[in-house]
Protein backbone atom coordinates (compact mmCIF):
# COMPACT_ATOMS: atom_id res chain seq x y z
CA UNK A 1 0.00 0.00 0.00
CA UNK A 2 1.48 3.31 -1.06
CA UNK A 3 1.74 6.38 1.18
CA UNK A 4 -0.79 8.03 -1.14
CA UNK A 5 -3.32 5.25 -0.47
CA UNK A 6 -2.77 5.71 3.24
CA UNK A 7 -3.44 9.43 2.98
CA UNK A 8 -6.65 8.77 1.02
CA UNK A 9 -7.75 6.19 3.63
CA UNK A 10 -6.94 8.67 6.38
CA UNK A 11 -8.97 11.31 4.53
CA UNK A 12 -11.90 8.88 4.30
CA UNK A 13 -11.61 7.99 7.99
CA UNK A 14 -11.42 11.65 8.96
CA UNK A 15 -14.45 12.43 6.81
CA UNK A 16 -16.35 9.59 8.48
CA UNK A 17 -15.49 10.99 11.92
CA UNK A 18 -16.66 14.43 10.81
CA UNK A 19 -19.89 13.18 9.22
CA UNK A 20 -20.58 10.41 11.75
CA UNK A 21 -23.41 12.21 13.58
CA UNK A 22 -25.19 13.06 10.36
CA UNK A 23 -24.68 9.55 8.95
CA UNK A 24 -26.01 7.95 12.14
CA UNK A 25 -29.03 10.25 12.13
CA UNK A 26 -29.76 9.21 8.55
CA UNK A 27 -29.43 5.50 9.42
CA UNK A 28 -31.57 5.90 12.55
CA UNK A 29 -34.26 7.68 10.52
CA UNK A 30 -34.31 4.94 7.90
CA UNK A 31 -34.08 1.98 10.29
CA UNK A 32 -35.91 3.40 13.29
CA UNK A 33 -33.34 1.87 15.66
CA UNK A 34 -30.38 3.73 17.21
CA UNK A 35 -28.46 0.54 18.06
CA UNK A 36 -28.82 -0.79 14.55
CA UNK A 37 -27.76 2.60 13.17
CA UNK A 38 -24.57 2.36 15.29
CA UNK A 39 -23.89 -1.13 13.93
CA UNK A 40 -24.37 0.05 10.36
CA UNK A 41 -21.99 2.96 10.97
CA UNK A 42 -19.34 0.48 12.16
CA UNK A 43 -19.96 -1.61 9.03
CA UNK A 44 -19.54 1.56 6.96
CA UNK A 45 -16.12 2.16 8.53
CA UNK A 46 -15.09 -1.44 7.75
CA UNK A 47 -16.24 -1.08 4.15
CA UNK A 48 -14.21 2.12 3.78
CA UNK A 49 -11.10 0.30 5.00
CA UNK A 50 -11.58 -2.32 2.28
CA UNK A 51 -11.74 0.10 -0.65
CA UNK A 52 -9.12 -1.05 -3.14
CA UNK A 53 -8.48 2.32 -4.79
CA UNK A 54 -9.60 5.21 -2.54
CA UNK A 55 -7.84 7.72 -4.81
CA UNK A 56 -10.31 6.91 -7.62
CA UNK A 57 -13.25 8.24 -5.58
CA UNK A 58 -13.50 11.94 -6.30
CA UNK A 59 -16.43 12.98 -4.06
CA UNK A 60 -15.70 11.08 -0.88
CA UNK A 61 -18.55 12.69 1.08
CA UNK A 62 -21.16 11.71 -1.53
CA UNK A 63 -19.64 8.21 -1.62
CA UNK A 64 -19.97 7.90 2.18
CA UNK A 65 -23.62 8.89 2.12
CA UNK A 66 -24.38 6.59 -0.81
CA UNK A 67 -22.63 3.70 0.92
CA UNK A 68 -24.59 4.40 4.14
CA UNK A 69 -27.84 4.55 2.17
CA UNK A 70 -27.02 1.21 0.52
CA UNK A 71 -26.13 -0.44 3.86
CA UNK A 72 -29.30 0.81 5.56
CA UNK A 73 -31.43 -0.23 2.59
CA UNK A 74 -29.90 -3.71 2.68
CA UNK A 75 -30.52 -3.95 6.42
CA UNK A 76 -34.10 -2.82 6.01
CA UNK A 77 -34.72 -5.41 3.30
CA UNK A 78 -33.24 -8.13 5.54
CA UNK A 79 -35.54 -7.13 8.38
CA UNK A 80 -38.58 -7.07 6.09
CA UNK A 81 -37.71 -10.51 4.67
CA UNK A 82 -37.29 -11.87 8.19
CA UNK A 83 -40.57 -10.32 9.30
CA UNK A 84 -42.39 -11.73 6.27
CA UNK A 85 -40.84 -15.15 6.80
CA UNK A 86 -41.86 -15.34 10.45
CA UNK A 87 -44.98 -13.19 10.32
CA UNK A 88 -47.42 -16.08 10.20
CA UNK A 89 -45.54 -17.91 12.93
CA UNK A 90 -45.44 -14.98 15.38
CA UNK A 91 -48.83 -15.94 16.78
CA UNK A 92 -47.61 -19.44 17.54
CA UNK A 93 -44.47 -18.19 19.25
CA UNK A 94 -46.42 -15.86 21.55
CA UNK A 95 -49.26 -18.32 22.15
CA UNK A 96 -49.02 -20.03 25.51
CA UNK A 97 -49.88 -23.66 25.83
CA UNK A 98 -53.47 -23.72 27.08
CA UNK A 99 -53.17 -27.32 28.25
CA UNK A 100 -53.24 -27.36 32.04
CA UNK A 101 -50.41 -29.04 33.88
CA UNK A 102 -50.96 -32.29 35.73
CA UNK A 103 -50.66 -30.42 39.01
CA UNK A 104 -53.34 -27.94 37.95
CA UNK A 105 -55.65 -30.79 36.91
CA UNK A 106 -55.25 -32.52 40.27
CA UNK A 107 -55.86 -29.30 42.22
CA UNK A 108 -58.90 -28.47 40.09
CA UNK A 109 -60.34 -31.96 40.59
CA UNK A 110 -59.84 -31.69 44.37
CA UNK A 111 -61.54 -28.28 44.44
CA UNK A 112 -64.41 -29.63 42.35
CA UNK A 113 -64.86 -32.52 44.78
CA UNK A 114 -64.85 -30.10 47.71
CA UNK A 115 -67.35 -27.86 45.96
CA UNK A 116 -69.61 -30.82 45.16
CA UNK A 117 -69.48 -31.95 48.82
CA UNK A 118 -70.26 -28.40 50.00
CA UNK A 119 -73.27 -28.23 47.67
CA UNK A 120 -74.49 -31.59 49.01
CA UNK A 121 -74.35 -30.15 52.56
CA UNK A 122 -76.81 -27.36 51.66
CA UNK A 123 -80.45 -27.59 52.78
CA UNK A 124 -82.57 -29.14 49.98
CA UNK A 125 -84.40 -25.92 48.94
CA UNK A 126 -81.18 -23.86 49.00
CA UNK A 127 -79.34 -26.52 46.95
CA UNK A 128 -82.18 -26.67 44.42
CA UNK A 129 -82.28 -22.88 43.99
CA UNK A 130 -78.49 -22.70 43.67
CA UNK A 131 -78.34 -25.47 41.05
CA UNK A 132 -81.18 -23.99 39.00
CA UNK A 133 -79.67 -20.52 39.10
CA UNK A 134 -75.94 -21.20 38.74
CA UNK A 135 -75.73 -24.56 36.99
CA UNK A 136 -78.88 -24.55 34.84
CA UNK A 137 -78.52 -20.82 34.18
CA UNK A 138 -82.14 -19.86 34.86
CA UNK A 139 -82.94 -16.24 35.69
CA UNK A 140 -84.07 -15.39 39.25
CA UNK A 141 -87.62 -14.86 37.94
CA UNK A 142 -87.63 -18.31 36.26
CA UNK A 143 -86.35 -20.01 39.42
CA UNK A 144 -88.92 -18.15 41.54
CA UNK A 145 -91.76 -19.13 39.20
CA UNK A 146 -90.68 -22.77 38.98
CA UNK A 147 -90.37 -23.17 42.78
CA UNK A 148 -93.20 -20.86 43.77
CA UNK A 149 -91.00 -18.47 45.79
CA UNK A 150 -90.12 -14.79 45.48
CA UNK A 151 -87.09 -13.48 43.63
CA UNK A 152 -85.82 -12.11 46.93
CA UNK A 153 -85.89 -15.65 48.35
CA UNK A 154 -83.96 -16.86 45.29
CA UNK A 155 -81.29 -14.21 45.90
CA UNK A 156 -81.11 -15.13 49.61
CA UNK A 157 -80.67 -18.86 48.86
CA UNK A 158 -77.99 -18.16 46.23
CA UNK A 159 -76.07 -15.87 48.64
CA UNK A 160 -76.26 -18.52 51.37
CA UNK A 161 -75.06 -21.27 49.01
CA UNK A 162 -72.13 -19.19 47.71
CA UNK A 163 -71.12 -18.21 51.22
CA UNK A 164 -71.26 -21.84 52.38
CA UNK A 165 -69.18 -23.06 49.39
CA UNK A 166 -66.57 -20.32 49.84
CA UNK A 167 -66.27 -21.14 53.54
CA UNK A 168 -65.74 -24.84 52.82
CA UNK A 169 -63.10 -24.13 50.16
CA UNK A 170 -61.32 -21.67 52.47
CA UNK A 171 -61.31 -24.21 55.30
CA UNK A 172 -59.74 -26.83 53.05
CA UNK A 173 -57.14 -24.47 51.60
CA UNK A 174 -56.15 -23.42 55.13
CA UNK A 175 -55.11 -27.01 55.90
C-alpha positions as a Markdown table, in Angstrom:
| # | Residue | x | y | z |
|---|---|---|---|---|
| 1 | Unk | 0.0 | 0.0 | 0.0 |
| 2 | Unk | 1.5 | 3.3 | -1.1 |
| 3 | Unk | 1.7 | 6.4 | 1.2 |
| 4 | Unk | -0.8 | 8.0 | -1.1 |
| 5 | Unk | -3.3 | 5.2 | -0.5 |
| 6 | Unk | -2.8 | 5.7 | 3.2 |
| 7 | Unk | -3.4 | 9.4 | 3.0 |
| 8 | Unk | -6.7 | 8.8 | 1.0 |
| 9 | Unk | -7.7 | 6.2 | 3.6 |
| 10 | Unk | -6.9 | 8.7 | 6.4 |
| 11 | Unk | -9.0 | 11.3 | 4.5 |
| 12 | Unk | -11.9 | 8.9 | 4.3 |
| 13 | Unk | -11.6 | 8.0 | 8.0 |
| 14 | Unk | -11.4 | 11.6 | 9.0 |
| 15 | Unk | -14.4 | 12.4 | 6.8 |
| 16 | Unk | -16.4 | 9.6 | 8.5 |
| 17 | Unk | -15.5 | 11.0 | 11.9 |
| 18 | Unk | -16.7 | 14.4 | 10.8 |
| 19 | Unk | -19.9 | 13.2 | 9.2 |
| 20 | Unk | -20.6 | 10.4 | 11.8 |
| 21 | Unk | -23.4 | 12.2 | 13.6 |
| 22 | Unk | -25.2 | 13.1 | 10.4 |
| 23 | Unk | -24.7 | 9.6 | 9.0 |
| 24 | Unk | -26.0 | 7.9 | 12.1 |
| 25 | Unk | -29.0 | 10.3 | 12.1 |
| 26 | Unk | -29.8 | 9.2 | 8.6 |
| 27 | Unk | -29.4 | 5.5 | 9.4 |
| 28 | Unk | -31.6 | 5.9 | 12.6 |
| 29 | Unk | -34.3 | 7.7 | 10.5 |
| 30 | Unk | -34.3 | 4.9 | 7.9 |
| 31 | Unk | -34.1 | 2.0 | 10.3 |
| 32 | Unk | -35.9 | 3.4 | 13.3 |
| 33 | Unk | -33.3 | 1.9 | 15.7 |
| 34 | Unk | -30.4 | 3.7 | 17.2 |
| 35 | Unk | -28.5 | 0.5 | 18.1 |
| 36 | Unk | -28.8 | -0.8 | 14.6 |
| 37 | Unk | -27.8 | 2.6 | 13.2 |
| 38 | Unk | -24.6 | 2.4 | 15.3 |
| 39 | Unk | -23.9 | -1.1 | 13.9 |
| 40 | Unk | -24.4 | 0.1 | 10.4 |
| 41 | Unk | -22.0 | 3.0 | 11.0 |
| 42 | Unk | -19.3 | 0.5 | 12.2 |
| 43 | Unk | -20.0 | -1.6 | 9.0 |
| 44 | Unk | -19.5 | 1.6 | 7.0 |
| 45 | Unk | -16.1 | 2.2 | 8.5 |
| 46 | Unk | -15.1 | -1.4 | 7.8 |
| 47 | Unk | -16.2 | -1.1 | 4.2 |
| 48 | Unk | -14.2 | 2.1 | 3.8 |
| 49 | Unk | -11.1 | 0.3 | 5.0 |
| 50 | Unk | -11.6 | -2.3 | 2.3 |
| 51 | Unk | -11.7 | 0.1 | -0.7 |
| 52 | Unk | -9.1 | -1.0 | -3.1 |
| 53 | Unk | -8.5 | 2.3 | -4.8 |
| 54 | Unk | -9.6 | 5.2 | -2.5 |
| 55 | Unk | -7.8 | 7.7 | -4.8 |
| 56 | Unk | -10.3 | 6.9 | -7.6 |
| 57 | Unk | -13.3 | 8.2 | -5.6 |
| 58 | Unk | -13.5 | 11.9 | -6.3 |
| 59 | Unk | -16.4 | 13.0 | -4.1 |
| 60 | Unk | -15.7 | 11.1 | -0.9 |
| 61 | Unk | -18.5 | 12.7 | 1.1 |
| 62 | Unk | -21.2 | 11.7 | -1.5 |
| 63 | Unk | -19.6 | 8.2 | -1.6 |
| 64 | Unk | -20.0 | 7.9 | 2.2 |
| 65 | Unk | -23.6 | 8.9 | 2.1 |
| 66 | Unk | -24.4 | 6.6 | -0.8 |
| 67 | Unk | -22.6 | 3.7 | 0.9 |
| 68 | Unk | -24.6 | 4.4 | 4.1 |
| 69 | Unk | -27.8 | 4.6 | 2.2 |
| 70 | Unk | -27.0 | 1.2 | 0.5 |
| 71 | Unk | -26.1 | -0.4 | 3.9 |
| 72 | Unk | -29.3 | 0.8 | 5.6 |
| 73 | Unk | -31.4 | -0.2 | 2.6 |
| 74 | Unk | -29.9 | -3.7 | 2.7 |
| 75 | Unk | -30.5 | -4.0 | 6.4 |
| 76 | Unk | -34.1 | -2.8 | 6.0 |
| 77 | Unk | -34.7 | -5.4 | 3.3 |
| 78 | Unk | -33.2 | -8.1 | 5.5 |
| 79 | Unk | -35.5 | -7.1 | 8.4 |
| 80 | Unk | -38.6 | -7.1 | 6.1 |
| 81 | Unk | -37.7 | -10.5 | 4.7 |
| 82 | Unk | -37.3 | -11.9 | 8.2 |
| 83 | Unk | -40.6 | -10.3 | 9.3 |
| 84 | Unk | -42.4 | -11.7 | 6.3 |
| 85 | Unk | -40.8 | -15.1 | 6.8 |
| 86 | Unk | -41.9 | -15.3 | 10.5 |
| 87 | Unk | -45.0 | -13.2 | 10.3 |
| 88 | Unk | -47.4 | -16.1 | 10.2 |
| 89 | Unk | -45.5 | -17.9 | 12.9 |
| 90 | Unk | -45.4 | -15.0 | 15.4 |
| 91 | Unk | -48.8 | -15.9 | 16.8 |
| 92 | Unk | -47.6 | -19.4 | 17.5 |
| 93 | Unk | -44.5 | -18.2 | 19.3 |
| 94 | Unk | -46.4 | -15.9 | 21.5 |
| 95 | Unk | -49.3 | -18.3 | 22.1 |
| 96 | Unk | -49.0 | -20.0 | 25.5 |
| 97 | Unk | -49.9 | -23.7 | 25.8 |
| 98 | Unk | -53.5 | -23.7 | 27.1 |
| 99 | Unk | -53.2 | -27.3 | 28.2 |
| 100 | Unk | -53.2 | -27.4 | 32.0 |
| 101 | Unk | -50.4 | -29.0 | 33.9 |
| 102 | Unk | -51.0 | -32.3 | 35.7 |
| 103 | Unk | -50.7 | -30.4 | 39.0 |
| 104 | Unk | -53.3 | -27.9 | 38.0 |
| 105 | Unk | -55.6 | -30.8 | 36.9 |
| 106 | Unk | -55.2 | -32.5 | 40.3 |
| 107 | Unk | -55.9 | -29.3 | 42.2 |
| 108 | Unk | -58.9 | -28.5 | 40.1 |
| 109 | Unk | -60.3 | -32.0 | 40.6 |
| 110 | Unk | -59.8 | -31.7 | 44.4 |
| 111 | Unk | -61.5 | -28.3 | 44.4 |
| 112 | Unk | -64.4 | -29.6 | 42.3 |
| 113 | Unk | -64.9 | -32.5 | 44.8 |
| 114 | Unk | -64.9 | -30.1 | 47.7 |
| 115 | Unk | -67.4 | -27.9 | 46.0 |
| 116 | Unk | -69.6 | -30.8 | 45.2 |
| 117 | Unk | -69.5 | -32.0 | 48.8 |
| 118 | Unk | -70.3 | -28.4 | 50.0 |
| 119 | Unk | -73.3 | -28.2 | 47.7 |
| 120 | Unk | -74.5 | -31.6 | 49.0 |
| 121 | Unk | -74.3 | -30.1 | 52.6 |
| 122 | Unk | -76.8 | -27.4 | 51.7 |
| 123 | Unk | -80.4 | -27.6 | 52.8 |
| 124 | Unk | -82.6 | -29.1 | 50.0 |
| 125 | Unk | -84.4 | -25.9 | 48.9 |
| 126 | Unk | -81.2 | -23.9 | 49.0 |
| 127 | Unk | -79.3 | -26.5 | 47.0 |
| 128 | Unk | -82.2 | -26.7 | 44.4 |
| 129 | Unk | -82.3 | -22.9 | 44.0 |
| 130 | Unk | -78.5 | -22.7 | 43.7 |
| 131 | Unk | -78.3 | -25.5 | 41.0 |
| 132 | Unk | -81.2 | -24.0 | 39.0 |
| 133 | Unk | -79.7 | -20.5 | 39.1 |
| 134 | Unk | -75.9 | -21.2 | 38.7 |
| 135 | Unk | -75.7 | -24.6 | 37.0 |
| 136 | Unk | -78.9 | -24.6 | 34.8 |
| 137 | Unk | -78.5 | -20.8 | 34.2 |
| 138 | Unk | -82.1 | -19.9 | 34.9 |
| 139 | Unk | -82.9 | -16.2 | 35.7 |
| 140 | Unk | -84.1 | -15.4 | 39.2 |
| 141 | Unk | -87.6 | -14.9 | 37.9 |
| 142 | Unk | -87.6 | -18.3 | 36.3 |
| 143 | Unk | -86.4 | -20.0 | 39.4 |
| 144 | Unk | -88.9 | -18.2 | 41.5 |
| 145 | Unk | -91.8 | -19.1 | 39.2 |
| 146 | Unk | -90.7 | -22.8 | 39.0 |
| 147 | Unk | -90.4 | -23.2 | 42.8 |
| 148 | Unk | -93.2 | -20.9 | 43.8 |
| 149 | Unk | -91.0 | -18.5 | 45.8 |
| 150 | Unk | -90.1 | -14.8 | 45.5 |
| 151 | Unk | -87.1 | -13.5 | 43.6 |
| 152 | Unk | -85.8 | -12.1 | 46.9 |
| 153 | Unk | -85.9 | -15.7 | 48.3 |
| 154 | Unk | -84.0 | -16.9 | 45.3 |
| 155 | Unk | -81.3 | -14.2 | 45.9 |
| 156 | Unk | -81.1 | -15.1 | 49.6 |
| 157 | Unk | -80.7 | -18.9 | 48.9 |
| 158 | Unk | -78.0 | -18.2 | 46.2 |
| 159 | Unk | -76.1 | -15.9 | 48.6 |
| 160 | Unk | -76.3 | -18.5 | 51.4 |
| 161 | Unk | -75.1 | -21.3 | 49.0 |
| 162 | Unk | -72.1 | -19.2 | 47.7 |
| 163 | Unk | -71.1 | -18.2 | 51.2 |
| 164 | Unk | -71.3 | -21.8 | 52.4 |
| 165 | Unk | -69.2 | -23.1 | 49.4 |
| 166 | Unk | -66.6 | -20.3 | 49.8 |
| 167 | Unk | -66.3 | -21.1 | 53.5 |
| 168 | Unk | -65.7 | -24.8 | 52.8 |
| 169 | Unk | -63.1 | -24.1 | 50.2 |
| 170 | Unk | -61.3 | -21.7 | 52.5 |
| 171 | Unk | -61.3 | -24.2 | 55.3 |
| 172 | Unk | -59.7 | -26.8 | 53.1 |
| 173 | Unk | -57.1 | -24.5 | 51.6 |
| 174 | Unk | -56.2 | -23.4 | 55.1 |
| 175 | Unk | -55.1 | -27.0 | 55.9 |
